[in-house]
Amino acid sequence: MSPRDVAVIVGSLRKESFTRKIANALAALAPASLKLETVEIGQLPLYNQDEDGPTPPPAWAAFRDRVRKCDAVLFATPEYNRSVPGVLKNAIDVGSRPYGKSVWQGKPGAVIGVSPGALGAFGANHHLRQSLVFLDVPVMQQPEAYLGGVAGLLDGQGNVANDATRDFLRRFAEAFANWIERIAPR
């Protein structure tokens, strides 16, 4: 059986983003039943309904097509001002429009919050979950994933250097694989 296609939406555009490094680590640690692939969001123009007609901006159309064909979505987010970064909110908005044609609807989802601070992007994680409820994305409830103090969990090459964190990420990915099968069995 082919692996499940999981679109990974990383809410940070920074080249050396801790969030991207954790998303990459999750992709490497995921069970063979999942194929995690980052879907870039930095090129998406800000959502403007006036531009969302029969021929929307090409970046929007490509993003929507990519998410539409995936089996599930993993959101990896840092926290900006107790919420998600604007670029992540924009991607959510682009994917949810035009009204009635959301690419998110019914796709199993998971959220991981990543932060150099102690709270592990707790606020962003929960704020994102509020939007996902409205978008009808069944989000995995357990295990919750908040990675605080992330700078101390990575080595100089950006790899997870902590065995406990690596084990947690592996269990998180396995739980997500089980969640996808539960919500969207083949």
Residue pairs with C-beta under 8 A, 6 or more apart in sequence:
1 33
1 186
3 32
3 33
3 34
3 35
4 33
4 34
4 35
4 71
4 72
4 177
4 180
5 35
5 37
5 69
5 70
5 71
5 72
6 30
6 34
6 35
6 36
6 37
6 70
6 71
6 72
6 73
6 74
6 176
6 180
7 37
7 39
7 66
7 67
7 70
7 72
7 73
7 74
8 23
8 26
8 27
8 36
8 37
8 38
8 39
8 73
8 74
8 76
9 38
9 39
9 41
9 73
9 74
9 75
9 76
9 88
9 91
10 17
10 19
10 20
10 23
10 38
10 41
10 76
10 77
11 19
11 41
11 75
11 76
11 77
11 78
11 84
11 85
11 87
11 88
11 124
12 18
12 19
12 20
12 77
12 78
12 85
12 87
13 41
13 42
13 85
13 87
14 20
16 158
17 78
18 78
18 114
18 115
18 116
18 150
18 151
18 154
19 76
19 77
19 78
19 114
20 38
20 76
21 154
21 158
21 159
22 76
22 112
22 114
22 147
22 150
22 160
22 169
23 36
23 38
23 74
23 76
23 112
24 38
24 158
25 159
25 160
25 166
25 169
26 36
26 74
26 76
26 112
26 169
26 172
26 173
27 36
27 37
27 38
29 166
29 169
29 170
29 173
30 36
30 173
30 176
30 177
31 173
31 174
31 177
33 177
34 173
34 176
34 177
34 180
36 74
36 173
39 63
39 66
39 67
39 70
41 63
41 87
41 88
41 90
41 91
42 87
43 59
44 59
44 60
44 63
44 87
44 90
44 91
44 94
45 51
45 57
45 59
45 60
46 90
47 60
47 90
47 93
47 94
47 97
49 97
49 98
51 57
52 60
52 97
52 98
60 94
63 91
63 94
63 95
64 94
64 95
64 103
67 73
67 95
67 103
67 104
67 107
68 103
70 107
71 107
71 108
71 180
71 184
72 107
72 108
72 109
72 110
72 176
72 180
72 184
73 104
73 107
73 108
73 109
73 110
73 137
74 109
74 110
74 111
74 112
74 176
75 88
75 109
75 110
75 111
75 112
75 128
75 132
76 111
76 112
76 114
77 84
77 85
77 88
77 111
77 112
77 113
77 114
77 121
77 124
77 125
77 128
78 85
78 113
78 114
78 115
78 121
78 124
79 113
79 115
79 117
79 119
79 121
79 122
79 123
79 124
79 125
80 86
80 124
82 123
82 124
82 127
83 89
83 123
83 124
83 127
84 124
84 127
84 128
85 124
88 128
89 131
92 104
92 131
92 135
95 102
95 103
95 104
96 102
96 103
96 104
96 135
102 135
102 136
104 132
104 135
104 136
104 137
105 135
105 136
105 137
106 136
106 137
106 138
106 184
107 137
107 138
107 184
108 137
108 138
108 140
108 176
108 179
108 180
108 182
108 183
108 184
109 132
109 137
109 138
109 139
109 140
110 139
110 140
110 145
110 172
110 176
110 179
111 125
111 128
111 129
111 132
111 139
111 140
111 145
112 125
112 145
112 146
112 147
112 172
113 120
113 121
113 122
113 124
113 125
113 145
113 146
113 147
114 120
114 121
114 147
114 150
115 121
115 146
115 147
115 148
115 149
115 150
116 148
116 149
116 150
116 151
117 148
117 149
118 148
118 149
119 146
119 148
120 145
120 146
120 147
120 148
120 149
120 150
121 146
121 147
121 148
122 146
125 144
125 145
125 146
129 139
132 139
133 139
138 183
140 175
140 176
140 179
142 175
143 168
143 171
143 172
143 175
145 168
145 172
147 153
147 165
152 162
153 160
153 161
153 162
153 165
154 160
154 161
155 161
160 166
160 169
